[in-house]
Amino acid sequence: MTGFVKFLHLAALTAASAIVLATTTEAQTPRNCAPRDHVVLRLADGYGETRQSMGLGGDNAVVEVFASDQTGSWTITVTGVNGITCLVASGQGFEALAEELPAKGEDA
């Protein structure tokens, strides 16, 4: 996983998990949330975004980064154990990186 994607995941994990758990129940679905299959289809059809990476957050929430190589758009989603996916952040200028860790003893 690239440094940029790790940074996005770490920044979003705590806040996103809290948002999903605090605002999503079986009885209510916030406006920026929907069943995962609907969200994935909308990101693909509307923005050309595909899943670039994923990780497991707090309370078993799945954090995913979707992006389009064509347009540079990106979206971070969090899916709770109830199958509801919420949009956490989105933007432009996505760039896949393959950075190596600096050698031990060297400044970054």
Summary of the structure (lengths in Angstrom):
residues: 108
radius of gyration: 14.9
end to end distance: 17.9
largest distance: 53.1
contacts: 302
relative contact order: 0.23
helix: 33%
strand: 28%
